[in-house]
Structure formats: structure tokens, C-alpha cells
Amino acid sequence: MKSFILTIISFCLISIGTLTQTTYADNLSNEQYANVLGTYVEDGLVDYAGLKSDPEDLNNYLSQTSSVSKETFDGWTESEQLAFLINLYNAQTLDLIIGNYPVKSIKDIAKKSGGPWEQPIVNLFGDKITLNALEHEIIRKNYPEPRVHFALVCAAMGCPVLIDQAYNASTLDEQLEEQTKIFLLNKEKNSINIKQKTLMLSPIFDWFKQDFITKSGSVIEFVNPYFDNQANKKFKIKYTHYDWSLNDQASK
């Protein structure tokens, strides 16, 4: 009987531990960071002045993400991991901006020390890494999902818009698909000219061309469904201007 009771207790502890890990992943996406987005983001633009004056929720969120161990992270599902990493990238970018605000462009930050994406500001698994390392060496390397390029926001007007909600494992596929559609149907960044057989695309499709080729065979094959399959392999691709000015509500 004693052995049976110990077995039941062990099973319950394991089950609770698993539930706690999953719930923790969701809570990281849904509490402090969600408050930040809901309060300071509107129509893809950020109230950086307001966020800088009251960064408590953002600081608390980044403190929580920095406490996540690699062991805990490895116990999450792939969707939980990717949602966590996207949120971390975007939250850390917000933190970088308010730490240097007012600024006209993220590219104005740390010009003499490698630029904003080469600063070791991301606390992850006990290490300090750069935004570039987070994006290219962790996210792109381990998660072959090109739609992530429409969720990672570099604080520029040319970027995909920052949504006013966190990314969550349970809705991640729908969120990524929605953000891809919104970005591709933004005519200032992407459009199709059927008569001239030309696609005008954001430079994102040039910079990360291989990600789209790996997923769909070509950039045209990736974007074509979002343009009602009106393009074909004979279409030319031209790239639109990328606006690096800050996605700041104050610039409206």
C-alpha cells in the first residue's frame, strides 16, 4: 500500500510539473507583456514616450523571460518555444528603444559599437546574446517557419506591424498567417502588376530569400497565394523602399 501511495504521489507531482511548465509558457505571453502591448501599441505604432515613463510591466516580463532555464524551455512544445522567442525578440526591441528614446531610427542606436542588433542585451538561458543571435542563430536556425519574418518587429515603419497582443502557442499558426496576409496586402510594401508581370515586394523577401525558397520552392511560390495566385515563374521581382524611421506614435 505504501508503495502504491508513493507511486500515485510521484505521478501527480510529474503531472503538476508538466502542467506548470506549459502554463508558465502561456503566462509569459499573456500577463505583463500583454499589458504593455495593450496599453502602448495602437495600429502598429508604439507610444514609446509613454512606455519609457512606465516600463514596470516590460521590465517584469523581461525579468521572467531571463529566468527561464534551457531545461524548462526544452520541455515546451515547438509552438510554445517559438511564441516565447518571438515575444522575447519584440519585447527586447521595445526595451532597446525606450533605453535610447527619443531616437528617429533604431539604426541610430550604438552606431559606433556594431549597431543595435549586435549589442548583448538579450538575457536567455543564463547568457547575454544579441538580437541578431536570437533571430538568426536560434529562431531561423531551429524553426523553419518563414512567416516568422512578419512577426519579428525591428521598430521601423518598413517592418511588419507590431500587434497589440502577445503571440501564444495555442493561436500561433493563425497569428502568423494573419500577420503574413496583412503585410503582403500592404500596397506600400508589396503589390502585383499583372500587365507588367511584376511583383513589387518588401526587401524582407530579398534579405531572407532562402527561408522562403526552403519552405515553398521560390519567393514567388510563397507569396502567390496571397495575391490570388495571379503570378507565375515568369514574373519579375522588384523590391520596394524600406522605411527605417521609428514606428512611433509621436510621428503620426
C-alpha positions in Angstrom: 0.0 0.0 0.0 2.8 2.4 0.9 4.5 1.7 -2.4 1.2 2.3 -4.3 0.7 5.7 -2.5 4.2 6.8 -3.3 3.6 5.9 -7.0 0.4 8.0 -7.1 2.2 10.9 -5.4 5.1 10.7 -7.9 2.7 10.6 -10.8 0.8 13.7 -9.5 4.0 15.6 -9.0 5.2 14.8 -12.5 1.8 15.8 -13.9 1.7 19.1 -12.0 5.3 19.8 -13.1 4.3 19.3 -16.7 1.2 21.5 -16.4 3.2 24.2 -14.6 5.8 24.3 -17.4 3.0 24.7 -20.1 1.1 27.2 -18.0 4.2 29.2 -17.4 4.9 29.4 -21.1 1.4 30.8 -21.7 1.6 33.2 -18.8 4.8 34.7 -20.1 2.9 35.6 -23.2 -0.3 36.7 -21.5 0.4 38.8 -18.5 2.9 41.7 -18.2 3.8 41.7 -21.9 0.2 41.7 -23.0 -0.4 44.7 -20.7 2.4 46.5 -22.4 1.1 45.8 -25.9 -2.5 46.6 -25.0 -1.5 49.9 -23.4 1.2 51.3 -25.7 0.6 49.8 -29.1 -2.1 51.0 -31.5 -2.4 50.3 -35.2 1.2 49.0 -35.2 2.6 52.2 -33.7 4.2 52.4 -30.3 3.8 55.1 -27.6 7.5 55.0 -26.7 7.3 58.1 -24.6 4.5 56.6 -22.5 6.3 53.2 -22.2 9.5 54.9 -21.2 7.7 56.7 -18.4 6.2 53.5 -17.0 8.3 50.4 -18.0 7.4 48.3 -15.0 5.4 45.6 -16.8 8.0 45.4 -19.6 10.8 45.1 -17.0 8.9 42.4 -15.1 8.3 40.5 -18.3 11.9 40.5 -19.3 12.9 39.5 -15.8 10.7 36.5 -16.1 12.0 35.5 -19.5 15.5 35.7 -18.3 14.7 33.3 -15.5 13.6 30.5 -17.9 16.1 27.7 -18.0 17.1 25.8 -21.1 15.7 22.6 -19.4 12.3 24.2 -18.9 12.3 25.7 -22.4 13.2 22.2 -23.9 10.1 20.8 -22.1 7.8 23.1 -24.0 6.1 22.3 -27.4 7.6 23.8 -30.5 4.8 26.3 -30.7 5.3 27.4 -27.1 9.0 27.8 -27.8 8.5 29.9 -30.9 5.9 32.1 -29.4 8.2 32.7 -26.4 11.1 33.6 -28.7 9.1 35.9 -30.9 7.7 37.7 -27.8 11.1 38.0 -26.3 12.6 39.5 -29.5 9.9 42.1 -29.8 9.9 42.9 -26.1 13.6 43.3 -26.0 13.4 45.6 -29.0 10.9 47.8 -27.2 13.3 47.9 -24.3 16.2 48.9 -26.5 14.2 51.7 -28.0 13.0 53.2 -24.7 16.5 52.9 -23.3 17.6 55.3 -26.1 14.5 57.3 -26.7 14.0 59.8 -28.2 15.5 58.5 -31.4 14.5 58.8 -35.0 15.5 55.3 -36.1 16.7 52.1 -34.5 19.7 52.3 -36.8 20.8 55.4 -34.9 21.5 53.3 -31.8 25.0 52.1 -31.0 26.4 53.2 -34.3 30.0 53.1 -33.0 29.7 49.7 -31.5 28.3 47.4 -34.2 24.7 48.7 -34.3 21.6 47.9 -32.3 21.4 44.2 -33.4 24.9 43.5 -32.2 24.5 44.6 -28.6 24.5 41.7 -26.0 21.2 42.8 -24.4 19.1 39.6 -24.5 19.2 37.5 -21.4 18.5 34.0 -22.4 19.3 30.7 -20.6 21.9 32.4 -18.4 23.7 34.1 -21.3 23.7 37.5 -22.8 23.2 37.4 -26.5 22.4 39.9 -29.3 19.2 40.4 -31.2 20.9 39.1 -34.3 21.9 35.9 -32.4 18.3 35.5 -31.2 16.9 35.9 -34.7 19.4 34.2 -36.9 21.2 31.6 -34.7 18.2 30.5 -32.6 14.9 31.3 -34.3 15.7 31.0 -38.0 18.1 28.1 -37.4 15.8 25.9 -35.3 12.3 26.9 -36.6 11.9 26.7 -40.4 8.9 29.0 -40.4 9.4 31.9 -42.9 6.2 33.6 -41.6 8.2 34.5 -38.5 9.6 37.4 -40.6 6.2 39.0 -40.3 6.0 38.7 -36.6 9.5 39.9 -35.6 9.4 43.7 -35.5 12.5 45.8 -35.7 10.8 49.0 -34.6 10.9 50.5 -38.1 8.0 51.7 -40.3 9.2 49.3 -43.0 8.8 46.3 -40.7 5.7 44.3 -40.2 3.4 46.0 -37.7 3.7 45.2 -34.0 0.3 43.7 -33.0 -1.3 44.8 -29.7 -1.3 41.2 -28.3 1.3 38.6 -27.5 1.9 35.6 -29.6 0.5 32.4 -28.0 1.2 28.8 -28.6 -2.5 27.9 -29.0 -3.1 30.5 -31.7 0.4 30.9 -33.2 -0.3 29.5 -36.6 -3.4 31.7 -37.0 -1.5 34.8 -35.8 1.4 34.1 -38.1 -0.9 33.6 -41.1 -2.8 36.8 -40.3 0.3 38.9 -40.0 1.6 37.5 -43.3 -1.6 38.5 -45.0 -1.6 41.9 -43.5 2.0 42.6 -44.5 1.7 41.3 -48.1 -1.5 43.2 -48.7 0.0 46.5 -47.6 0.4 48.1 -51.0 3.1 50.5 -49.9 5.3 47.4 -49.2 4.0 44.7 -51.6 1.9 44.7 -54.7 1.4 42.9 -58.0 1.3 44.4 -61.5 -0.2 41.8 -63.8 0.2 43.7 -67.0 3.9 44.2 -66.4 4.2 40.7 -64.9 6.0 42.2 -61.9 5.8 41.7 -58.1 6.9 44.7 -56.0 8.0 43.2 -52.7 9.5 44.3 -49.5 13.3 43.9 -49.2 12.5 41.3 -46.5 11.9 38.8 -49.4 15.4 39.6 -50.6 17.2 39.6 -47.3 15.7 36.3 -46.3 15.1 34.8 -49.7 16.5 31.4 -48.8 13.9 30.9 -46.0 11.1 31.3 -48.5 12.8 29.1 -51.1 13.3 26.4 -48.5 9.7 26.5 -47.5 7.9 27.0 -50.8 10.5 26.4 -53.6 10.7 30.1 -54.5 9.7 33.6 -53.3 7.0 33.8 -56.0 5.5 30.5 -54.9 5.4 31.7 -51.3 3.7 35.0 -52.0 1.4 33.9 -54.8 -1.5 32.6 -52.7 -1.7 36.0 -51.1 -2.1 37.5 -54.5 -4.9 35.1 -55.6 -2.3 33.0 -57.5 -2.1 35.6 -60.2 1.7 35.4 -60.5 3.8 32.8 -62.1 7.5 32.0 -62.6 7.8 34.4 -65.5 7.1 37.3 -63.2 9.9 39.6 -62.3 10.5 40.8 -58.7 11.4 44.3 -57.8 12.0 45.5 -54.2 10.3 48.4 -52.6 11.8 51.1 -50.3 12.4 50.0 -46.7 11.5 52.8 -44.3 13.8 52.7 -41.3 12.1 55.6 -39.4 10.8 54.7 -36.0 7.3 53.1 -35.6 6.5 55.8 -33.1 3.0 57.2 -32.4 4.6 60.6 -32.0 5.4 60.6 -35.7 1.8 60.4 -36.7 
